[in-house]
Amino acid sequence: MITMKLRPAIAFLLVFPSHAAAQPVPERLAFEVALIKPCVLSKKGDGPGLIGVTISGSRVTAVTTLRHLISYAYSVRNYQILGAENWMSESAADAYCISAKTEGEGTPAPDQVRRMFQALLADRFALQFHRETKVFPIYALVLDSNGTKLKASRAASEHSERRVRGKDGSARLTASRHTMPQLAAGLSNYTDRPVLDSTGLTGSYDFTLEWTDRRNPRAPDQGTSIFTAVKEQLGLKLEPRQAQVEVLVLDQATRIPSEN
């Protein structure tokens, strides 16, 4: 196995309130089996060309780079991964096709799949890191002064989310049985800094959020921003703040994964 020691400047941001109480260590989740193969991303439609993770029952597939997989597993964005070696870039030459199966036949929740990928990164890519705490700019997800417009989930409903992006920059998130930390993590994908849940809401909610992704060059200038959509459609607000965040500093990773 070829292992590369990486410079200590590599960091990922995970946001936690500085006053958070210690939590019990969750049970370690891992895939029952996972096949990892190198693959070349295609821009011509003759091979895998979309980076992402698909969950279908107990089957989980991913077309990803190592950089993107770390971003997915730890709910951080690519720009938060600093100083990565060239082979960990988003280039097609460093892509992986992953086919995995979870234990049993049920469908795992997205958070459970993320934890399984954390275990896969440690076991197969020898990922190691240590933790530090620093102050960074964030957006705090808070209640709007007019009150929340969220609908509480029914007891029998199941967790689900569906994201749709149009070529014109339109975007829609339809969620069922979503918690506020899950919403904050999702919003972090569409803002220029991490989002921290400060709503104080502890329940699960169903909602649909529609906005215009301004990062798309085809998006109209007058489209609804993510900030306006959160305020008008959910009764919440993204408020700029400074906060202590927990930082994961990458110490080691291998380019070639080990066998299952």
Protein Blocks (a to p, Z undefined) as FASTA:
>chain_A
ZZddddfkbccdddddfklccdddddddddfbdcdddddddfklpacfbdcdddehjbcc
ddddfklmmmmmnopafklpghiafklmcbfklgccdddddehjbdcdfklmmmmmmmmm
mmmnopacdddddddddddddddfkopabdcddfkbccdddddddfkopacdddehiafk
lmmmmmmmmccbdcddfklpabdcddddddddfkbmkbcfkbccfklmmmmmnopacddd
dddddddddfbdcfbdcdZZ
